[in-house]
Amino acid sequence: MKVIDAISQILKIEGVNYLSAFPTTPVIEAAAAAGIQPVICRQERVGVGIADGYARTTRGNPPGVFAMQYGPGAENAYAGVATAYADSVPVLFLPLGHPLKRDRVFPHFSSVDSFKTITKSVEQINEPDRVIDTMRRAFSRLKNGRPGPVMVEIPSDIANAELDSSILKDYSYSNPVLSSANPTDVMTAAKLLLEAKNPILYAGQGILYAEASEELTGLAELLNIPVTTSMAGKGSIDERHPLSLGSSSVVMNGAVLEYMKKSDVLLAIGTSLTRHGMITTIPTGKKIIHSTNDPIDIGNYYDPEVSLMGDSKLVINQLIEACKDLLSTTTKRESPAGNISLLKQNWLNEWNNKLLSKQKPMTPYRVIHEFMNVTDPSQTIVTHDSGSPRDQIMPFYNSGGPGTYIGWGKSHGLGTGLGLNIGAKLADPDKFVVNFMGDAAFGMTGLDFETAVRSNIPILTVVLNNSTMAIETSHMATSHELYNTRDLGGDYSEMARAMGGWSEKVSNPEDIGNAFLRAKSATENGQAALLEFITSEEQEFSYRGLLT
């Protein structure tokens, strides 16, 4: 057997069923021979996004995998890998490398050197008999601690080197190692939560990867504490739950804003608490309990009262047990559910003029509202692209629990949502999988809609087409006045049809709901679908930048 065949067999042992890729690399053929289906993208950044969306949906079990050629292939993938790294996504990257005699000789691109700053680990298989140990290390790093991308470069001559097939007996499935927090610290945290007047739970995507949503909800119900999430953690709790405030980033709803301001104790769990434009800043004056599985997160931007190091599910269970012990001598606080409901309704009432608007061109908020009316969030996976669609949908859409929303954005390149959408559908084919993107984002990666068509991956892409980069209005005022620099053009529904997909263009706001139902029916019939909505240059956002 060749080294590349051994790698493919290891992927099978680890449960990998799909390989996102772009030629030329022998990984494609070897994977196919091993029973792993290749999904060939049109551009490497989208291919990385497919593996990324797959990993987010499977919670890394199995991880997403992407393979590409040396040189230009690896270079084109860089932006996608940076996104996975920033958002801590467990994706395995398998770039081909130059033959060893040309390795790291100017001007040849080296993945080992170039990707060090945007991967959890990067390693080269520089001897055939090192394939087992190298792949074991790769999967161990994928599964343990903070999730993140891992890269193994395969020099082209090493890939085709011969091995004795018996070498595979030395490889077995990698199991993760999980740890709990210090019991003394857990008890301190539990006391802080019970003594607080207005505590709040702030959940990140670590809840999703730990599959701790049930435990998070249980802790909230035990203590009658409201729950908000980061954008990446959206779905950690079913947002229709009475104790759910909703999610937040640079935008948020009125309930999140009120409780973020008035809370005195905040338990941040499964989140890095990174200061970033796409992450809600925690207001000053709060006692923070910070739980994470990576010590690098502690104390970066905030000074926590207590730090809990460990797996989110295990830590929450520890907190539940500690709180139960303390509750035997403490009166349980009243539920804030009624106040949460009132705050949400008051906020929605303020936005009814947008959500129910009959204006033409239609506001994106009407599109989002109608979408929510005709879909079941528990049977839907929603993601967004960067820019306005992200900030418009994120505070309004109520996700249906874990695995129903992909929030992303620490590294937020336009066009990322399309690949995530395709990968999510591969991971959960029974869900209605929908990506909202603007016309600028579609211009970045839209040709990979054909990948979904060709590969029989029935996603829905929603293009909010306002023929301009509205979010850049204030940033490009002079250049636009002189040279129309913000304006864009294109008939995206026709493009989708030309690529073999089902599509419609919608300009009447009264037809939005029915258009979504028709698109959903098309996906159920196995067609990749695209809806193009002709929208206004909407520039109002819910409390955008108020907590920064």
N, C-alpha and C positions, 0 to 999 in steps of 0.2 A: 504494500500500500504506500501511497505517497503521503507526505506531510499534510497536504491539503485535504486528503481523504480522512486522515486521522482527526483533523480539526472539525470536519463535518460530522463525523461520528460523535465527537464530544458535544457538539451542538445538539445532536439528537438525544444524547444521554441527559442533557440539561433541559430537555422539553421544548426546544426551539422548533417551531413549525413554519415560520416565515423568515425569509431573508430579503430585506430591502437592498437594492444594489443598482449599480450602473457599471457597464463594461468599461475596460477589459480587465477581468480578474478571474482566475481559475476557481475562485470560491463559488461562483455561480453554478458551474457545471458539477462540481463536487457536492454542493448542497443539494442540487436537484437529484443527483444519483442516490443521495442518502434519504430522500423522501421529504426534503425541506423545500417548500414552494418559493421560488424567487419571484419578487415583485420588482419589475424593472421600471425605474422612474425616468423622467425626462431631464431632470437636473439634480445634481447631488444634494443640494441643500434641502430639496423636498424629500428626497430619499431618506436623508437623516431624519426629517420631520415625521416620516411614516414610522420609522423605528421608534422614535420618541413618543408619538401618540399611542403606539402599541404598548410600550412599556408603562406609560402613565395609566393606561386602562387595565392592564394585567397586574399593576402594582409591582412590576419587575419579576413576576413569576409566570411565565419566563420573561427575561428581558427582551427588549428589541435588539435587533442585530442589523448592521449596515456594512456592506462591503464595497470597496471602490478601487480603482487603479491607482498606481503611484503617480506622482506629479500632479497633473491638472485635476484628476479625480479627487485626490486628497485636498488639494487647494480649494476646490469648489465646495467641499463639505465643511470647511472651517466654520462658517457662520452658524450652521446648524448644530455643530458640536458645541460651540460657545453657548448657544441657547440651552442645550441639554445640561451643560455644566452649571450655568447660572441658576437653573431651576432644579438642580439635583435629581436628574433622571437617570435610571440605570439602563444604559444602552451600551452594547458591545460594538466597537468599531474595528473592522478588519481591513485596513488598507494594505494593498500590495506595496511592497517596497522594491527599490532598485536592487539589481543583483549585488551581492556583497562586494564585488570588486569595484562597484561604482558608488557604494553606500557612503553618504556624507562627503562626497567629493564635489566641490563647486562646479557647476551651479545647481546640482541636483537637489530637489526638495526632499527633506527628511521629515517624515511624520513624527518620528521619535523625538526629534529636537523641537519641531514646530508646535506640537500639540501638548507639550508639557504643562502649559499654564491653563489649559481648558479641559483637562481630563483628571480624573481621580488617580489614575495610573496609566502609564504608557510603557510598553515593553516590546522588544524585538525578539523574534525567534531566530537566533543567529546560528543555531546548530540543530539539525533535525531531531536529535534525541532529547532536545529540551522542550518539545511541543507539549508533553503531558504536564510537566511542572509549570510551564508558562500559562497554559490554559487554566490549570487549577488555580493559580494565583489570580488570574483575571476574574473568574467566576466568584472566588472568595471575596474579592474587593467589590464586585457588583452586589453581593448579597449581604455584606456586613457593614455596620455603621451607617453613616450618611450615604444615601444613594448618590450615584454620579456616573458619568460616562467613563468607560475603561477602553483602552485601545491596545491592540496587539498587531504590530506590523509584521507582515510576512514577506520577506525578500523573495523575489520571483524565482530565484534558483533554489532557495530552501523549500518553497512551496511544492516544487516538483521532485524533491529528493525522495528516495525510497526509504521505507521503514519496514520493520517486521510488524505485522498486524497484531502480534501478541502484546505489543506495547500498550494497547488499550485496556488490558486487564489491570493496569496500574491506575486507571482513572475511574472515579465513582462520583455520583451526584453530590454537589456541594450543598450542605445544609447551613443556614445562617445561625449565628450565635447571638442570642439576645440577652440583655442584662437589665436588672431592676435598679432602682435608685436606692440611695442610702436611707434606711428606715428612719433614722433620727431626723433627717431633712424632710422626709415625707410627713412625719408627725408635725413638724414645725409649719409646713405648708398647709396642712389640714386645719390647724388652729387658726392660721391667718384667714383662711376662707370662711371659717365658721364665725370668726369675730368681726368680719367685715360688714359694713353697713350696705354697701352696694358693690359686691364682687361681680366680676365678669370673666367668662372663659373665652380665650382667644385661640382658636385652633388653626393649625397650619397643615400642609400636605403630609407631614409626618403621621398624622392620624390616618390618612388614606393608605399610606404604605404599610403601616402597622395593622391595618384592618381593625381599627379601634373605634369605629363610629358608634357601635352599640354601647361600648364602655363610656365614650364621651357623653352620649345621650343619657346614660344611666347616672353618671356623676351630676349632670345638670339637673336631672329630676330629683335626685336624692337631696341636693342642696338648694333647689329652686334658684338656680343661677342662670342668667341669660347667656347665650352663646353667639359669638360672632366668629367669622373665619377670615383668613387672608384670602386673596384672590386664588392663589394656588391651592388653598385648603377648602375652597368652595365645594360643597357636597359632603363635608365631614359630618354634618348633621343634615337631615332632611329639613330644608328651609321652610317647609310648611308646618313644622313642629311649633307649638305655642311658645317655647323658650328660645326659638331661633330669632335672632335680630336680623339676620342677613349677613352678607359678606361685604368686604370693603377693600378698597385699594386707594387710589387717588380720588375716587368717587365713592359714595355710600348713600344709604337711605337715612331718613330722619331718626329711626330707632337706634341704628348704630352710632350715629353722631351723638345723640343724647346720652347713651350709656357709656360711650367712650369718654365723654367729658365728665360725667358725674361719678364714675366708678372710683373706689378707693383701693381695691385690691384686684389685680389682674393676673390670672393664671394663663400664661402663654405656653401652649404645649404643641409639640410637633412643628415648631416654627423657629427659624433662625433669628427672628426679630431684626432682620437687616433693615437699615435705613435706605430707602430707595423710593424713587418717584412713583412706583407702582404698588407701594406698600404703605398702609396707614401708619402714620407716626403716633406713637403712644404719648398722650399728653403728660406733662410733668406732674409731680406730686402724688404719684401712685406707688403703692408697694407692689412690686412685680415678682411673681414666682415664675421662673423660666425653666421649662423642661425640654430638653433636646437630647439627641443621641450623639452629638458631636461637640466636644469641648471647645472647638474653635469659635462656636457661636456665643459662648458665655462672656458677657461683659464688653462685647464689641461696641455697642451703642447705648446700652442701658446698664444700670447698676442694680442687679436683682437682689431682692431681700433674701430669697432662697433659690438655689439652683438644684434641679433634679436631673441627673444624668441617667438616661436609659431609654429603652423601647417604650413608645407611647402607650401601647396596650398594657404592658406590665406596670408602668408607672400609674396609670389611671386606676387600675385594679388595686394598687397599693393605697392610693388616695381614698378610694371608696371604702376600703376596710378601715382605714384610720378614721375617716369621717363617721362611719357607723359607730365606732367605739365612742367617739366624742359626743355624738348625737344622743346617746343614752342619758346624758346629763345636761343636754342643751335643747332649747326650744327651736324647732325648725322654722326658718323664715318663711314669710308668706310668698306665694308665687307671684312673680312679676308679669305673668302671662297677659293679664288684662291690660296692663299699662303698655306692654310691647305691642299688642294688637292695636290699641288706640293710636300710638305713635306712628305705626306703619300706615294706618288708614288716613290719618291726618296728612302724612307726607304724600300718599298717593292722590289724595284729593287736590293737593297743590299741583300735581302733574296731569290731572285729567284733561286739561286743555291740550296737552301733547298726546297723551295715550289714546284719546278718543277723537283726535283731530280729523276733520274732513278736508283739510287743505290739500291743494295740488300745486306743485309736487308734494308728495306725502312726507311727513316727518318720520324718521326711523323709529321713533318711539311708538307710533301707531303700528308699525310692522312688528315690533317686539311684543306689543300688547296682544295683537291678533294671533301671533304665534303661540303665546302662552294659553290663549283661549281654546286652541284646537289641538293641543298636544298634551300628553301625559308625561310629566317630568320624570317619573320613575321608570319610564320606558324609552327615554330619550337621552342621548349624549349631546351636549351642546359645547361648542367652543367658539371662540371669537378670534379675530385677527387683531393686530395692533392698531393704535389710533382710536378714532371715533367709535367704531363698532364695539370695541372693548369697553369704553367708558359709558356707552349708551346701554348696553345689555346687562352688564355685570350687576348693578345695584337693583335692577328691576326683575330679572329672571329668578324665580324660585326653583333651585335645583332639587332633585328628588332623592338626594342621599348619595352615598359613595358610588363612584363610577358613572355619574350622570352629568358631570361638567368637567371640562379641562380648562382650568384657569392658568394662565402663564403670563410672563412678561418682564422678568428681571433683565433679560436680554431680548428685546422685542423687535426683531426684524420683520418688516412688512412681508406678508405672504406666508408666514409660518403656519397659520391656522389650517391651510389646505392639507399639508402633509399630516398634521396631527389628526385631522378628520379621517383621512384614509386609514391611518394606523389604528385608530380607535374602532373603526368598522371591522377591520380584520380581527381585532381582539374580542369584539362583542357583536357578532353579526346580527343578532336578534333585535338590537336597539335601532331606533331611528336616529341617525347620526348626522348632525347639522353644524355647519360652520358659517358664521356671519363675518363677512369681509367687505371692505370698501373697494372702490374701483382702482385705487392706487395699489392696494395689496394684490388684487387679481392681476394687475399688470406685471407684478414681480414674478409670480409663480403659476399663473393661470393655465399655462399649457399642460401642467400636470393633472388637470382635470381629465385629460385624455388617458392618463395612467389609470384612473379609477374606471373609466369606460372600458378600456382594453383589458383590464384585469378583473372585470366583473365585480367591482366593489361599489355597491349602490349607496353612495353617500348623497347628501344634499348640500350644495354650496349656495349660499345666499349672498348675492352681490348687491350692496346698497350703493347705487350709482347716482351720485350728485354731480358728476362731470367736473369735479374740482377737488382739490385738497383743502377742504373747508377748515380743518384743524390748524392749517398753516396761515390762515387769513391775516393774523396780526404779525406773524413772523416774515411774511413775504409781501407786505403791503406795497412798497415802492416798486419792487421788481414786477409784481403783477400789474400794477397800474401802467408801467412802461412797456412790458413785454408779455403780459398774460401768462406768467410763469406757473400759476396754480392750476390752470385749466387742463383737463384730460379729455380724451375722446375714446369711443369704442362702443360697439354693440355686443355685449357680453353674452346675451342669450343666443344670438346668432353664432358666436364663436363656439359656444357649448354644443350647439346643434351640429356645427361643422365637424366637431370632434367626435360625433356619434352619440352624444348624450341627449336626454330629455331636457327641454328648457321652456321657459315662458318669460315674457317681459310683462311687468305689471305696473301700470301707471295710475289706476283707479284705487283709492284706499278702501273702497267698499268691496273690492275683490281680493283683498289680502288673505283673509282666512280661507276662502275656497281654493286660492292658489296653493297655499300650504298643504291642503288636503290632497289636491291633485298631485303635487310633488311627492308627498308621502306615499301615495298609491303607486307612483312610478318607481320609487325605490323598492317598494314591496314586490314589484314585478321584476326586480333585478336590474333596474336601470340607474346609472348615475344621473343625478338631476341637478339643474341649476335654475334658480329663480333670480331674475334681475328686477329689482324694485327701483323705480325712478323717484329719487328722494330729494328733499330740500337740502340747502346748505345749513343743516342744523348745528348750532354752536352753543346750545345750553346743556349743561351737565349738572348732575345732582351733587351739590356741595363739593365740587371739584377743587382740590387743593386746600380745603379748609383745615384739614389736619395734616400739616406738613412741617 
